[in-house]
Amino acid sequence: MSDQMPVYPRGAVALDNGDLVQAKNVKIDQKRPSTKIIHTMRQTASGIYIGHEETNASWEFVTPEGGNERDYYKMLRTGKIKKLRIKIPGETFAIVGVVHGRSLELPDDDAVKGTIEFMGKTEV
């Protein structure tokens, strides 16, 4: 029917025990970067080597006057293992890993903001 309009709900991201409220524009990359086609002397593309899976996540955040909801710099310094949970319609999974990057931006005409980079393995 032409009068029906699907609803596209938002996803959510949580770190340890609670949703990240200040996070936005979350990006998840799940890859097997070392996967490659195997060639032999007698046959081109004779098979595939399935490489190791890697998961990278990043998200932007904005900082209110009370400060950030998490101490991302401490996570970066200590390398403490964290669990990042991703919730999207029909799927929930976790990434167990570490914060390995933080960038900050202090623009003249906008809120203080930054980006967090997280890497680890996916748990389903």
C-alpha positions as CSV (number, residue, x, y, z in Angstrom):
1,M,0.0,0.0,0.0
2,S,1.2,3.5,-0.7
3,D,0.0,4.8,2.6
4,Q,2.5,2.7,4.6
5,M,5.8,4.3,5.5
6,P,8.4,2.1,7.2
7,V,10.0,3.4,10.4
8,Y,13.8,3.3,10.7
9,P,14.8,3.3,14.3
10,R,18.2,4.4,15.6
11,G,20.8,2.2,16.9
12,A,22.6,2.5,20.3
13,V,26.1,2.0,21.6
14,A,27.1,1.1,25.1
15,L,30.4,1.0,26.8
16,D,30.6,-1.3,29.9
17,N,27.5,-0.6,31.9
18,G,25.5,2.0,30.1
19,D,24.6,3.7,26.8
20,L,26.9,6.4,25.5
21,V,24.6,9.4,25.4
22,Q,27.2,11.9,24.0
23,A,28.2,9.5,21.1
24,K,27.1,10.1,17.5
25,N,28.1,8.9,14.1
26,V,29.2,5.5,15.2
27,K,31.1,3.5,12.5
28,I,31.9,-0.3,12.7
29,D,34.3,-2.1,10.4
30,Q,34.4,-5.9,10.5
31,K,37.0,-7.3,8.2
32,R,39.3,-10.1,7.4
33,P,42.1,-8.0,6.0
34,S,44.5,-10.9,5.4
35,T,42.0,-12.9,3.3
36,K,43.4,-13.5,-0.1
37,I,43.0,-15.6,-3.2
38,I,45.6,-18.4,-3.5
39,H,47.2,-19.0,-6.9
40,T,49.3,-22.0,-7.9
41,M,51.7,-22.4,-10.8
42,R,49.1,-24.4,-12.7
43,Q,45.9,-22.7,-11.7
44,T,44.9,-19.1,-11.3
45,A,42.6,-18.5,-8.3
46,S,42.9,-22.1,-7.1
47,G,41.4,-21.3,-3.7
48,I,41.0,-18.8,-0.9
49,Y,42.9,-18.3,2.4
50,I,40.5,-17.1,5.1
51,G,42.3,-14.6,7.3
52,H,41.8,-13.4,10.8
53,E,38.8,-11.2,11.6
54,E,39.4,-7.7,13.0
55,T,36.8,-5.3,14.2
56,N,37.4,-1.5,14.4
57,A,34.9,1.0,15.8
58,S,34.9,4.8,16.0
59,W,32.5,7.4,17.2
60,E,32.3,11.1,17.6
61,F,31.3,12.8,20.8
62,V,30.4,16.2,22.0
63,T,31.4,17.6,25.4
64,P,29.0,19.4,27.6
65,E,30.1,21.8,30.3
66,G,30.1,19.0,32.9
67,G,32.7,17.0,31.0
68,N,32.6,13.7,29.1
69,E,30.6,10.8,30.3
70,R,33.7,8.5,30.1
71,D,37.4,9.1,30.7
72,Y,38.6,8.2,27.2
73,Y,42.1,9.5,27.8
74,K,42.5,7.2,30.8
75,M,41.3,4.3,28.7
76,L,43.8,5.2,26.0
77,R,46.7,5.5,28.5
78,T,46.0,2.3,30.4
79,G,44.9,0.0,27.5
80,K,42.3,-1.5,29.8
81,I,40.1,-4.1,28.0
82,K,36.5,-2.8,27.5
83,K,33.3,-4.2,26.1
84,L,31.5,-2.1,23.5
85,R,27.9,-3.2,22.8
86,I,26.3,-2.3,19.5
87,K,22.5,-2.5,19.3
88,I,20.8,-2.2,15.9
89,P,17.3,-3.4,14.9
90,G,17.5,-7.2,14.7
91,E,21.1,-7.5,15.9
92,T,23.1,-7.0,19.1
93,F,26.8,-7.8,19.3
94,A,29.8,-6.8,21.4
95,I,33.3,-5.8,20.6
96,V,35.9,-6.7,23.2
97,G,39.0,-4.5,22.9
98,V,40.7,-1.2,23.7
99,V,40.6,2.5,23.0
100,H,43.6,3.0,20.7
101,G,43.0,6.6,19.6
102,R,41.4,9.9,20.7
103,S,41.3,13.1,18.8
104,L,39.9,16.4,20.1
105,E,38.6,19.5,18.3
106,L,38.1,22.9,19.8
107,P,36.3,24.9,17.1
108,D,35.7,28.6,17.3
109,D,32.0,28.4,16.6
110,D,30.9,25.0,17.9
111,A,31.0,22.6,20.9
112,V,34.1,20.9,22.0
113,K,34.1,17.5,20.2
114,G,36.3,14.5,19.5
115,T,36.6,11.1,18.0
116,I,37.4,7.8,19.7
117,E,38.9,4.8,17.9
118,F,38.4,1.3,19.4
119,M,39.7,-2.0,18.1
120,G,39.1,-5.6,19.2
121,K,37.2,-8.8,18.4
122,T,33.5,-9.3,17.8
123,E,31.5,-11.5,20.1
124,V,28.1,-12.6,19.0
